[in-house]
Amino acid sequence: MQLRADALPAQLAKGLKPIYTVYGDEPLLAQEAADTIRAAARAEGYAERKVFTVAGAYFDWGPVLGAAQAMSLFAERQFIEIRIPSGKPGKDGSEQLQRYCERLPEDVVTLVTLPRLDKTQLNSAWFLALDGVGATVRVDPVERRALPQWIAQRLAAQGQRVEDGEAGQRALAFFADRVEGNLLAAHQELQKLALLHPAGTLTHEHIEAAVLDVARFDVFKLSEAMLGGQLARVLRMLDGLEAEGEAAVLVHWSLAEDIRALKRVRDAVDAGKPLPMALRESRVWGAKEKLFERIVPGLRAADLARLVEAAQICDGLVKGLRHPGWPLDAWAALRKLVLMVVETCAGPKAARLSLEA
């Protein structure tokens, strides 16, 4: 049974499932989902708790199976947690998890916690067994476009809100810019606002004075922002990655991969292939697939050749070489490269508007 994280409280109110599986790479949301399940179990009398962490290929599953079958010494019901930090229980673990699901008694509720899983893991026999007898809860990071609404909902939960209209939207955007990619810090900043100000309306000045710049950026999200023409956000992300000590070589590699992919797809379309086929052959999917579908038809081969050449020049610059007309600093060169990409994909006027936003 697949559940969204926001649907979990409603399901728990209808009655506990024997097994809950929480998986995903967003620590705050995963922790909150697990805490919600633990609280519901305690309320139903599952007072004795046992925790097992599966580490290594030679983990002994005997105590786990034994705990589920043993009678509780201190309570009528048991709550068992199985933590698999790697997301890979192994061959023996797969068999033991399936056996565990088959033999689970009525007086035990189990919580299995996992990191983000790929398609193979989601279709594995052990995961399907967990899903078949219980509920699986996937927790995903909150994307930048959804972050202002997420912040507004959290403010409402603590009795606070921003001003109506454009002023409130600007305040939420300001807040989101400073906590992007770091929900744990966002949660702390929200708690800070609850301590500093009473319930009611928060102004932009309240938020600006209280919220620290704690954003954390992902190299691969940088590429999506670049292809989306979000120049101001891209420059802010580059500043953040530089400040965090990210390797300029890795950032360049991610950007150059997208430039090369754009050229491959454009060349394939020019050769007569349908765009969907060209995207599949170039292994472009997910969020980038939609961006490519919008960008590629408007690109010219000469523009892409110029971007590929610029990426090659930038490759040398981030490795310590020099080139006439380019900055000596690696991060300044990366900024020039992304500006070229945004201007090529969105047009100079659109790029200037994005920068001013």
C-alpha positions in Angstrom: 0.0 0.0 0.0 1.7 3.2 -1.2 1.1 6.3 0.9 2.1 10.0 0.5 3.7 11.4 3.7 0.9 13.9 4.1 -1.7 11.1 3.9 0.0 9.1 6.7 -1.9 10.6 9.7 -5.3 9.9 8.1 -4.3 6.3 7.5 -3.0 5.8 11.0 -6.3 7.2 12.4 -8.1 4.3 10.6 -6.0 1.6 12.3 -2.4 0.5 12.4 -0.9 -1.7 9.7 1.4 -4.5 10.7 4.4 -3.0 8.9 5.3 0.5 7.8 8.2 1.2 5.4 9.5 4.8 5.2 12.1 5.5 2.5 13.7 8.6 1.0 16.6 11.0 1.3 14.9 13.9 3.0 16.0 13.5 6.7 13.4 15.9 8.2 10.4 14.4 6.5 11.6 10.9 7.0 12.1 11.6 10.7 8.6 13.2 11.0 6.9 10.3 9.3 8.7 7.8 11.6 7.8 9.8 14.7 4.2 9.9 13.6 4.1 6.2 13.3 5.9 5.7 16.7 3.4 8.0 18.4 0.4 6.2 16.9 1.8 2.8 18.0 2.5 4.1 21.6 -1.1 5.4 21.8 -2.3 1.9 20.8 -0.3 0.2 23.5 2.8 -0.9 21.6 5.0 0.2 24.5 8.0 -2.1 24.2 10.4 -1.0 21.5 13.3 -2.9 19.9 15.7 -1.4 17.3 17.9 -3.3 14.9 20.3 -1.7 12.4 21.2 -3.8 9.4 24.9 -3.1 8.7 27.1 -5.2 6.5 26.6 -8.3 4.4 26.8 -10.7 7.4 24.1 -9.2 9.6 22.5 -11.8 11.9 18.7 -11.8 11.3 18.1 -14.4 14.0 17.4 -11.8 16.8 15.1 -9.9 14.5 13.0 -12.9 13.7 13.2 -14.0 17.3 12.0 -10.7 18.6 8.9 -10.7 16.4 8.0 -14.2 17.6 8.8 -13.8 21.3 6.2 -12.8 23.9 6.8 -9.3 25.4 8.0 -9.3 29.0 6.9 -5.8 29.7 3.9 -5.0 27.5 1.3 -6.9 25.5 2.4 -5.4 22.2 5.8 -4.7 20.7 7.1 -2.1 18.3 10.1 -3.2 16.3 12.3 -1.0 14.1 14.5 -2.3 11.4 16.9 0.3 10.0 18.7 -0.4 6.7 20.9 2.6 6.0 22.4 1.2 2.8 19.0 0.3 1.3 20.4 -3.1 0.4 19.6 -6.0 2.8 21.5 -8.4 0.6 20.5 -11.9 -0.6 20.1 -13.4 2.8 18.4 -10.2 4.1 15.9 -10.3 1.2 14.9 -13.8 2.1 14.7 -13.0 5.8 12.5 -9.9 5.2 10.1 -12.0 3.1 10.0 -14.6 5.9 9.5 -11.9 8.5 6.5 -10.6 6.5 5.0 -14.1 6.3 5.3 -14.8 10.0 4.5 -11.5 11.7 2.2 -11.9 14.7 -0.8 -9.7 15.5 0.8 -8.0 18.6 3.8 -6.6 16.7 4.0 -3.4 14.6 7.2 -3.0 12.6 8.8 0.2 11.1 11.4 -0.3 8.4 13.5 2.8 7.5 15.5 3.0 4.2 17.2 5.7 2.1 16.0 6.6 -1.4 15.5 3.5 -3.5 16.0 3.0 -7.2 13.7 1.2 -9.6 15.3 -2.2 -9.1 15.0 -2.0 -5.3 11.4 -0.9 -5.5 10.6 -3.9 -7.7 12.6 -6.4 -5.5 10.9 -9.3 -3.8 11.7 -8.0 -0.3 10.3 -4.5 -0.9 7.1 -5.9 -2.6 6.7 -8.2 0.4 6.9 -5.2 2.8 4.4 -3.2 0.7 2.1 -6.2 0.4 1.5 -6.6 4.1 1.7 -3.0 5.2 2.1 0.6 4.0 5.1 2.2 2.3 5.7 5.9 2.7 8.0 7.7 0.2 9.5 11.0 1.4 10.9 13.3 -1.3 12.8 16.5 -1.0 10.6 19.6 -1.4 11.5 21.2 -4.8 12.2 24.9 -5.0 9.0 25.7 -6.7 7.0 24.1 -3.9 9.1 25.4 -1.1 7.2 28.7 -0.5 3.9 26.8 -0.1 5.6 24.3 2.2 6.9 27.2 4.4 3.4 28.8 4.4 1.8 25.6 5.6 4.4 25.2 8.4 3.8 28.8 9.5 0.1 28.2 9.5 0.6 25.1 11.7 2.3 27.3 14.3 -0.4 30.0 14.1 1.6 32.4 11.9 1.2 33.6 8.3 2.8 36.2 5.9 1.1 39.3 4.6 -1.5 39.0 1.9 -0.7 39.7 -1.7 2.6 40.4 -3.4 4.4 41.4 -0.2 3.7 38.0 1.4 4.8 36.1 -1.7 8.1 38.1 -1.7 8.6 37.2 1.9 8.0 33.5 1.2 10.4 33.6 -1.8 13.0 35.3 0.4 12.6 32.6 3.0 12.8 29.8 0.4 16.0 31.2 -1.2 17.8 31.0 2.1 16.8 27.5 3.1 16.6 25.7 -0.3 17.9 22.2 -0.1 18.1 22.2 3.7 14.8 21.4 5.2 16.3 20.6 8.6 17.6 24.2 8.7 14.2 25.5 7.4 12.5 23.7 10.3 14.8 25.4 12.8 14.2 28.8 11.2 10.5 28.3 11.4 10.8 27.3 15.1 12.9 30.5 15.6 10.1 32.6 14.2 7.6 30.9 16.5 9.8 31.9 19.5 10.5 35.4 18.3 7.0 36.5 17.3 3.5 35.7 18.6 0.8 34.1 16.5 -0.4 36.3 13.7 1.0 38.0 10.6 4.7 38.2 9.9 6.1 41.0 7.7 9.0 40.7 5.3 11.1 42.6 7.8 10.4 40.0 10.5 11.5 37.2 8.2 14.5 39.0 6.8 15.8 39.8 10.3 15.4 36.2 11.6 16.1 33.8 8.8 19.7 32.9 8.2 21.1 32.0 4.8 21.4 28.2 5.3 20.7 27.0 1.8 22.4 23.8 0.5 22.6 23.2 -3.2 22.8 20.1 -5.3 25.2 20.1 -8.4 22.6 18.3 -10.4 19.8 20.7 -9.5 22.1 23.5 -10.8 21.8 22.0 -14.2 18.0 21.9 -14.1 18.0 25.6 -13.0 20.3 26.5 -15.9 18.2 24.7 -18.5 15.1 26.3 -17.0 16.6 29.8 -17.6 16.6 30.7 -13.9 19.8 32.7 -14.1 19.5 34.5 -10.8 19.0 31.2 -9.0 21.9 29.6 -10.9 24.3 32.3 -9.9 23.1 32.0 -6.3 23.6 28.3 -6.4 27.1 28.7 -7.8 27.9 31.1 -5.0 26.6 28.5 -2.5 28.5 25.6 -4.0 31.7 27.6 -4.0 31.2 28.6 -0.4 30.5 25.0 0.6 33.9 23.9 -1.0 32.4 21.9 -3.8 34.9 21.0 -6.5 34.7 23.2 -9.6 35.6 20.2 -11.7 32.5 18.4 -10.6 30.3 21.4 -11.3 31.8 21.8 -14.7 31.3 18.1 -15.5 27.6 18.3 -14.7 27.1 21.5 -16.8 29.2 20.1 -19.7 27.2 16.8 -19.7 24.0 18.8 -20.3 25.6 20.9 -23.1 26.8 17.7 -24.8 23.3 16.1 -24.4 21.7 19.1 -26.0 24.0 18.8 -29.0 23.4 15.1 -29.3 19.6 15.5 -29.2 19.7 18.4 -31.7 21.9 16.5 -34.1 19.6 13.4 -33.9 16.5 15.6 -34.6 18.3 17.2 -37.5 19.1 13.7 -38.8 15.3 12.9 -38.9 14.7 11.2 -35.6 11.6 12.2 -33.6 12.4 14.2 -30.5 11.1 11.5 -28.0 13.4 8.9 -29.6 16.3 11.3 -29.6 15.8 12.0 -25.9 15.6 8.3 -25.0 18.7 7.5 -26.9 20.6 10.3 -25.1 19.2 9.0 -21.8 17.4 12.2 -21.0 14.4 11.7 -18.7 12.6 13.1 -15.7 12.6 16.8 -15.1 15.3 17.3 -17.7 13.2 15.6 -20.4 10.5 18.3 -20.2 13.2 21.0 -20.3 14.8 19.5 -23.3 11.4 19.2 -25.1 11.0 23.0 -24.7 14.5 24.0 -25.5 15.8 21.8 -28.3 13.3 22.9 -31.1 14.5 26.5 -30.8 18.3 25.7 -30.8 20.6 26.0 -33.8 23.5 23.7 -34.5 25.9 26.7 -34.7 24.8 27.9 -31.2 25.3 24.4 -29.7 28.8 24.1 -31.4 29.7 27.4 -29.7 28.5 26.1 -26.3 30.5 22.9 -26.7 33.6 24.9 -27.5 33.0 27.1 -24.5 32.6 24.0 -22.3 35.9 22.7 -23.6 37.6 25.9 -22.8 36.1 26.0 -19.3 37.3 22.4 -18.7 40.8 23.6 -19.0 40.2 26.7 -16.9 38.8 24.7 -13.9 42.0 22.5 -14.2 44.3 25.5 -14.0 44.9 26.4 -17.6 44.4 29.9 -19.1 42.5 31.1 -22.2 42.3 34.6 -23.8 39.0 36.3 -23.1 38.1 34.1 -20.2 38.5 34.7 -16.4 41.4 33.1 -14.6 39.2 32.1 -11.7 37.5 28.7 -12.2 34.2 29.8 -10.6 34.1 33.1 -12.6 34.6 30.9 -15.7 31.7 28.7 -14.6 29.5 31.8 -14.2 30.4 32.9 -17.8 29.5 29.4 -19.1 26.1 29.3 -17.5 25.3 32.8 -18.7 26.1 31.6 -22.3 23.9 28.6 -21.9 20.9 30.6 -20.5 21.2 33.2 -23.2 21.4 30.5 -25.9 18.4 28.5 -24.5 16.2 31.4 -23.4 17.5 34.4 -25.5 19.4 37.4 -24.1 16.3 39.3 -23.2 14.8 36.4 -21.2 18.2 35.9 -19.5 18.2 39.6 -18.4 14.7 39.3 -17.0 15.6 36.1 -15.1 18.6 37.9 -13.6 16.5 40.8 -12.5 13.8 38.5 -10.9 
